Amino acid sequence: MSTAEDVKTEGKKPDSTFGTITESEIARAQAQIGVPQPAHIVMHDAVPSSNGIAHFAFSMGDDNPLWNDPEYAKTTRWRGQIAPPTYMAITGVNETPPLKPEQKKLFRQLFPGCGEYVSGFTYEWYRPVRPGDQVFYETTTCGVSVIEKSKFAGKTVHVTRRRLDVDALGSPISSHESLLIVAERSSSKKGGKHDGVEPWVYTDEDIAKIDAIYAAEETRGSKPRYWEDVEVGDLMQPLAKGPLTVTDIIAEHLGRGMGHYGHGPLRFWWKTRQKIGGFYPKNPYGVPDVAQRLHWETDWANKVGLPLPYDYADMRMNWMAHLVTAWMGDDAWLMRLFCQMRAFNFIGDFHIMEGRVAAKRREGRHCVVDLEIKGTSQRGWVTTPGTATVILPSREHGAVTLPDPPEEFVKRGAEMMTEAADRKRG
């Protein structure tokens, strides 16, 4: 498991089903499958900008000049700055129309009182995004399954959501699916999985070893990594991530924004509470404060059954993308990336992101390598296993060409733009 957006726990009197997974809520989740969902907030960098792209890369500790230095980027095959792959999570415009009256009840907060944990991502990319590009997206639920007994928290519900990103003509840019695990809070508290987990304390010698890993990191950059030069079993240069601090959580918000609930400071705090007051349980001083503070407040994390605050799932997904793009170089293309969040990354934990070449092959016109990648904490937990597929340039077969998106996405992208145009014409 990994990071969650906590759920409504105060603001209204709970009924007898509050915090439990009921058949009626499962049915409501299943009824959402295939229904496009309108956005409740504006994306953090809705129209891709040079600063927004660089800030996003900064937030995940990625100093690749392809994302951060427009002048350097002009010298690459892309002829200008492009966005890191996982930047797509913070950009774009959603033109899905408001829900019909009969649908509004369907999309109210699902499984009130339960925990929601992002447990995995699958990304595909079809073309780069540059400052000033128009990006439009659509989000739908594409799967709901019930697990009667899980190791984590008894009965759980697995909800898969898909986002499709297209350009102004409807041509697909990228797609990604996220797996959300819904768990009953009472069950997760009783699980005892994290009994005995304590904050990690580092010696000066420990920090010196971590510093050495950071010092050895390199970004492949302008030096092409040719397909012919890669062999199965080759190891990737490992990356250091952490030890995780509250400063890292703050930086993540600087690059990604405040999250999909639209909360913010001061008057924005007040305005959001008028809409979703239950998302603001009181802190020890009697002040309603965002439930997401379990990512930086130990007391609140303890109340939901966890020993320490922890990261966001997006952070480790970004770290995986950083690992692969630093290894592959500017002339390559990250085509697919999959990762799971199998354990928590608590405040104070340190991660090594590493990988190896698992396979090498031709896929259609592309020269590709498959990578096995993982993130391992100082506790010995492999918290983030995954895989990636990279298109590399070839001395024999030539430069990288971009992959073709699935036909279903090509069709849906065209429909999205046609439907939006029809609505604008009235």
C-alpha positions in Angstrom: 0.0 0.0 0.0 0.9 3.6 -0.3 -0.4 7.1 -0.1 -3.9 8.1 0.3 -6.2 11.1 0.2 -7.9 10.7 3.5 -11.6 10.8 3.6 -14.4 12.6 5.3 -14.4 11.9 9.0 -16.1 14.9 10.5 -18.5 17.7 9.5 -21.7 15.6 9.7 -23.1 13.0 12.0 -22.1 9.6 10.7 -24.7 6.8 10.2 -24.3 3.2 11.1 -22.5 2.4 7.8 -20.0 5.2 8.1 -16.5 3.8 7.6 -17.7 0.4 6.2 -17.8 -1.0 2.7 -21.4 -1.6 1.8 -23.1 -3.4 -1.1 -24.9 -0.2 -2.1 -21.6 1.8 -2.2 -20.0 -1.0 -4.3 -23.0 -0.9 -6.7 -22.6 2.9 -6.9 -18.9 2.6 -7.8 -19.7 0.0 -10.5 -22.3 2.3 -12.0 -19.6 4.9 -12.5 -17.7 2.7 -15.0 -17.4 4.4 -18.4 -19.1 7.7 -17.3 -16.7 10.7 -18.0 -16.2 12.7 -14.8 -16.1 16.5 -14.9 -13.2 18.1 -13.1 -13.8 19.9 -9.8 -10.6 22.0 -9.9 -8.3 23.6 -12.5 -5.1 21.7 -13.0 -2.0 23.2 -11.4 -0.4 24.0 -14.8 -3.4 23.7 -17.0 -1.7 25.2 -20.0 1.8 23.8 -20.1 4.4 26.5 -19.2 8.1 26.6 -19.1 8.2 27.5 -15.4 5.5 24.9 -14.6 7.4 22.1 -16.3 10.6 23.1 -14.5 8.9 23.5 -11.1 7.4 20.0 -11.5 10.9 18.5 -12.3 12.3 20.4 -9.3 9.6 19.0 -7.0 10.7 15.4 -7.6 14.4 16.2 -7.4 15.1 15.7 -11.1 17.8 18.1 -12.4 17.7 16.9 -16.0 18.3 20.0 -18.2 15.9 18.7 -20.8 13.1 19.7 -18.4 14.8 22.5 -16.6 16.9 24.5 -19.1 15.2 25.7 -22.3 18.5 26.8 -23.8 20.0 23.4 -23.4 16.8 21.8 -24.6 17.1 23.7 -28.0 20.2 21.7 -28.7 18.5 18.3 -28.4 16.5 16.4 -31.0 13.3 17.8 -29.4 14.5 21.4 -30.3 13.1 22.8 -27.1 12.0 22.2 -23.6 9.7 19.2 -23.1 7.9 18.0 -19.9 8.9 15.1 -17.8 6.7 12.1 -18.5 4.7 12.2 -15.3 4.0 15.9 -15.6 0.8 15.0 -17.4 -0.8 14.5 -14.0 -0.9 18.3 -13.4 -1.8 19.7 -16.8 -4.7 19.9 -19.2 -8.3 21.1 -19.4 -11.3 18.9 -18.8 -14.2 19.8 -21.0 -16.5 17.1 -19.7 -20.0 18.7 -19.2 -21.6 18.9 -15.7 -23.3 15.8 -14.5 -26.9 15.4 -15.2 -29.2 15.7 -12.1 -29.7 11.9 -11.9 -25.9 11.4 -12.0 -24.9 13.8 -9.2 -25.9 11.4 -6.4 -23.9 8.7 -8.2 -20.7 10.7 -8.0 -20.9 12.0 -4.4 -18.1 10.9 -2.1 -17.8 7.1 -2.3 -17.3 4.9 0.7 -17.6 7.7 3.3 -15.3 7.2 6.3 -13.1 4.6 4.5 -9.5 5.1 3.6 -8.4 5.5 -0.1 -4.9 4.3 -1.0 -3.3 4.7 -4.4 -1.6 1.4 -5.0 -0.3 1.5 -8.6 0.0 3.3 -11.9 0.3 2.3 -15.5 1.4 5.0 -18.0 1.8 5.2 -21.7 3.2 8.1 -23.7 2.7 8.8 -27.4 4.2 12.3 -28.0 6.0 15.0 -25.9 4.4 18.1 -24.4 5.9 21.5 -24.7 5.3 24.9 -23.2 2.2 26.4 -24.8 0.6 23.2 -26.0 -3.1 22.6 -25.6 -3.9 19.5 -23.6 -7.4 18.2 -23.0 -8.2 15.2 -20.8 -11.0 12.9 -19.8 -11.2 10.7 -16.7 -13.4 7.6 -16.3 -13.7 4.7 -13.9 -12.8 1.6 -15.9 -12.9 -1.2 -13.3 -14.3 -2.1 -9.8 -13.5 -5.3 -8.0 -14.1 -6.6 -4.5 -11.5 -8.4 -2.5 -13.2 -10.2 0.4 -10.1 -10.7 2.5 -6.8 -8.8 2.0 -3.6 -8.8 4.0 -3.9 -5.1 4.6 -7.3 -4.5 5.9 -9.8 -7.3 5.5 -12.4 -6.5 2.8 -11.3 -4.0 0.2 -12.5 -2.6 -3.1 -10.1 -2.0 -6.0 -11.1 0.9 -8.3 -9.2 1.5 -11.5 -9.4 5.0 -13.1 -8.2 5.9 -16.5 -7.1 9.3 -17.8 -6.7 10.0 -21.5 -4.8 13.2 -22.6 -5.2 14.5 -26.2 -4.2 17.6 -28.1 -6.6 20.2 -29.7 -7.3 17.8 -32.7 -8.0 14.9 -30.4 -4.7 13.1 -31.1 -3.7 11.1 -28.0 -0.7 12.4 -26.0 -0.7 9.9 -23.1 -2.8 7.7 -21.0 -2.6 6.4 -17.5 -4.5 4.2 -15.2 -4.3 4.4 -11.4 -5.4 1.7 -8.9 -7.2 2.9 -5.8 -7.7 0.6 -2.9 -10.6 1.4 -0.6 -10.3 -0.1 2.9 -12.3 0.1 6.1 -10.4 2.2 8.7 -11.4 -0.1 11.6 -9.9 -3.1 9.7 -6.7 -1.3 8.8 -6.2 -0.2 12.4 -6.6 -3.8 13.7 -4.3 -5.3 11.1 -1.2 -4.7 13.1 1.0 -4.7 10.0 3.0 -1.7 11.1 3.3 -2.6 14.8 6.9 -1.9 15.9 7.7 0.6 13.1 9.7 3.4 14.6 11.2 6.6 13.1 14.6 5.8 11.6 17.6 7.6 13.1 20.7 8.2 10.9 24.3 8.5 12.0 26.8 10.9 10.3 28.2 7.8 8.6 24.8 6.8 7.3 24.4 10.3 5.7 27.9 10.1 4.2 26.9 6.9 2.5 23.7 8.5 1.1 25.7 11.5 0.0 28.0 9.2 -2.0 25.1 7.8 -3.9 23.8 11.3 -4.8 27.3 12.3 -5.9 27.6 9.3 -8.2 24.3 10.0 -10.0 24.4 11.1 -13.6 22.0 12.2 -16.3 22.8 10.5 -19.6 21.6 13.6 -21.5 23.1 14.3 -24.9 25.1 11.1 -25.1 22.9 8.6 -27.0 22.4 5.2 -25.5 22.2 3.0 -28.5 20.2 -0.2 -28.6 23.1 -2.2 -29.9 25.2 -1.2 -26.8 22.7 -2.5 -24.2 22.8 -6.1 -23.0 20.3 -8.1 -20.9 21.4 -7.9 -17.3 23.0 -4.4 -17.5 22.5 -2.5 -14.3 21.1 1.0 -14.2 22.8 3.8 -12.3 20.9 3.9 -9.0 19.3 7.1 -7.6 19.0 8.2 -4.0 15.7 9.5 -2.8 15.5 10.8 0.8 15.6 10.4 3.7 12.0 11.7 3.3 11.3 14.9 5.1 8.4 17.3 5.5 10.4 19.6 3.2 10.1 17.0 0.5 6.3 16.9 0.9 6.1 20.7 0.7 8.3 20.7 -2.5 5.9 18.0 -4.0 3.0 20.4 -3.5 5.0 23.3 -5.0 5.3 21.2 -8.2 2.0 19.4 -8.3 -0.4 21.7 -6.5 -2.6 21.0 -3.5 -4.4 17.9 -4.9 -7.7 17.1 -6.5 -9.9 18.3 -3.7 -9.0 21.9 -4.5 -8.1 22.9 -0.9 -5.7 25.7 -0.1 -4.8 28.4 2.5 -6.8 31.0 4.3 -9.9 32.1 2.3 -9.4 29.1 -0.1 -9.4 26.9 3.1 -12.7 28.5 4.1 -14.3 28.2 0.7 -13.4 24.6 0.3 -14.8 23.8 3.8 -18.2 25.1 2.6 -18.2 22.3 0.0 -16.5 19.4 1.7 -16.5 20.2 5.4 -16.0 16.6 6.4 -12.6 16.7 4.8 -11.5 19.1 7.5 -11.4 17.2 10.9 -10.3 19.4 13.8 -6.7 19.5 14.8 -5.7 19.4 18.5 -6.3 23.1 18.8 -9.9 22.9 17.6 -9.2 24.2 14.1 -10.7 22.4 11.1 -7.6 21.3 9.1 -7.3 19.2 5.9 -7.3 15.5 6.3 -4.3 15.2 4.0 -2.2 16.4 6.9 -1.6 12.7 7.7 1.3 13.2 5.2 3.1 15.5 7.6 1.4 15.2 11.1 2.3 12.2 13.2 -0.7 12.5 15.6 -3.2 12.5 12.7 -1.4 9.6 11.0 -1.7 7.7 14.3 -5.4 8.3 14.5 -5.9 6.5 11.2 -3.8 3.5 12.3 -0.3 4.4 10.9 2.8 4.9 13.0 4.2 7.9 11.0 3.2 10.3 8.2 4.1 9.1 4.7 4.6 10.2 1.1 2.2 10.5 -1.8 2.1 7.6 -4.3 2.8 10.2 -7.1 6.2 10.9 -5.6 7.5 7.4 -6.0 6.0 7.2 -9.5 7.9 10.3 -10.4 11.1 8.8 -8.9 10.7 5.8 -11.1 10.3 8.0 -14.2 13.4 10.0 -13.1 15.4 6.7 -12.8 14.5 5.6 -16.3 14.8 9.0 -18.1 18.2 9.7 -16.5 19.4 6.3 -17.7 18.1 6.4 -21.3 19.3 9.8 -22.5 17.7 12.6 -24.5 17.4 10.7 -27.8 15.3 7.9 -26.3 11.6 7.7 -25.5 9.9 6.3 -22.4 7.0 4.4 -23.9 5.5 2.5 -20.9 5.9 2.6 -17.1 4.2 0.5 -14.5 4.7 0.5 -10.8 3.0 -0.7 -7.6 3.0 0.8 -4.1 3.3 -2.3 -1.9 4.4 -0.7 1.3 4.5 2.8 2.9 7.3 5.2 2.6 7.3 6.9 6.0 8.8 10.3 6.9 12.5 9.6 7.6 12.7 6.6 5.2 15.4 6.5 2.5 15.0 4.9 -0.9 17.3 3.5 -3.5 15.7 3.5 -7.0 17.5 0.9 -9.2 16.9 -1.4 -12.1 18.3 -3.8 -14.7 17.8 -4.6 -18.4 15.4 -7.5 -18.5 14.9 -7.9 -22.2 15.9 -6.5 -25.6 13.8 -6.8 -28.7 12.2 -5.3 -31.8 8.6 -4.2 -31.3 7.3 -3.3 -34.7 9.5 -0.5 -36.1 11.0 0.2 -32.6 14.2 -1.0 -31.0 13.1 -1.4 -27.3 14.4 -2.6 -24.0 12.4 -3.8 -21.1 13.5 -2.7 -17.6 12.8 -4.2 -14.2 12.9 -1.4 -11.7 12.3 -1.1 -8.0 12.5 1.2 -5.0 13.8 -0.3 -1.8 13.8 1.5 1.6 16.4 1.3 4.3 14.0 -1.0 6.2 14.7 -3.6 3.4 11.2 -3.2 2.0 10.8 -3.3 -1.7 8.0 -0.7 -1.6 7.8 0.1 -5.3 8.4 -2.7 -7.9 7.8 -1.9 -11.5 8.7 -2.2 -15.2 9.4 0.1 -18.0 9.7 -0.1 -21.8 12.1 2.3 -23.5 12.6 3.0 -27.3 16.3 3.5 -27.9 18.1 4.9 -31.0 19.8 2.3 -33.1 23.0 2.6 -35.2 21.5 0.1 -37.7 17.8 1.1 -37.6 18.1 4.8 -37.0 16.6 7.4 -34.7 13.6 6.9 -32.4 10.1 7.3 -33.9 7.2 7.9 -31.6 4.8 5.0 -30.8 1.3 4.8 -32.2 -1.5 5.1 -29.6 -4.1 2.4 -29.3 -7.0 2.7 -31.9 -9.6 3.0 -29.1 -7.8 6.1 -27.8 -7.5 7.6 -31.3 -11.3 7.1 -31.7 -12.2 8.5 -28.3 -9.9 11.5 -28.7 -11.6 12.5 -31.9 -15.0 12.0 -30.2 -14.0 14.2 -27.2 -13.1 17.1 -29.5 -16.2 16.7 -31.6 -18.5 16.6 -28.6 -16.8 19.7 -27.1 -17.3 21.5 -30.4 -20.9 20.5 -30.6 -21.6 21.9 -27.1 -19.9 25.2 -27.9 -22.1 25.6 -31.0 -25.1 25.1 -28.7 
